[in-house]
């Protein structure tokens, strides 16, 4: 296996690891939660219901990603969660 391929596989493994997925989805859920208020107040020209539904869908999607990452981390015996 070449060094480039090994590095690419290592980077991919880090990206799909439960620890990374947990942190990424938790941070993104917080970002979407923070965008909720500006979405309904500051963007009055847009359709507020559509903004709410879009932000809610992203928020819930990331929270489900957090739940999946927690489950995967609890199964992994090498992860001290």
C-alpha positions in Angstrom: 0.0 0.0 0.0 1.4 3.4 -0.9 1.9 6.1 1.6 -0.7 8.3 0.0 -3.3 5.6 0.0 -2.5 4.8 3.7 -2.9 8.5 4.6 -6.2 8.8 2.7 -7.6 5.7 4.5 -6.4 7.0 7.9 -8.1 10.4 7.2 -11.3 8.6 6.1 -11.3 6.4 9.2 -10.9 9.5 11.4 -13.8 11.2 9.6 -16.2 8.3 10.0 -15.2 7.6 13.6 -18.0 7.8 16.2 -16.0 10.3 18.2 -15.7 12.8 15.2 -19.3 12.3 14.2 -20.4 12.9 17.8 -18.5 16.2 18.0 -19.4 17.4 14.5 -23.1 16.7 14.9 -23.2 18.3 18.4 -21.5 21.4 17.1 -23.8 21.6 14.0 -26.9 21.2 16.1 -25.7 24.1 18.2 -25.1 26.2 15.1 -28.6 25.5 13.8 -30.2 26.3 17.2 -28.3 29.6 17.2 -29.7 30.4 13.7 -33.3 29.8 14.7 -33.9 33.3 16.3 -32.2 35.3 13.5 -34.1 33.2 11.0 -37.4 34.2 12.4 -36.6 37.8 13.4 -34.0 39.2 11.0 -35.1 37.6 7.8 -38.6 39.0 7.7 -38.6 39.1 3.9 -38.5 35.3 3.8 -41.3 33.0 4.6 -41.0 32.4 8.4 -42.6 29.0 8.4 -40.2 27.8 5.7 -37.3 29.1 7.7 -38.5 27.4 10.8 -39.1 24.1 9.1 -35.7 24.2 7.4 -33.8 25.0 10.6 -35.8 22.5 12.6 -35.0 19.7 10.1 -31.3 20.5 10.2 -31.3 20.7 14.0 -33.2 17.4 14.5 -31.0 15.7 11.9 -27.8 16.7 13.7 -29.3 15.7 17.1 -30.1 12.2 15.6 -26.5 12.1 14.4 -25.4 12.8 17.9 -27.6 10.0 19.2 -26.1 7.6 16.6 -22.6 8.6 17.4 -23.2 8.1 21.1 -24.5 4.6 20.4 -21.5 3.8 18.3 -19.1 5.1 20.9 -20.7 3.0 23.6 -20.3 -0.1 21.5 -16.6 0.6 20.7 -14.5 -1.0 23.5 -11.5 1.2 22.7 -13.4 4.5 23.2 -13.4 5.7 26.8 -16.8 7.4 26.6 
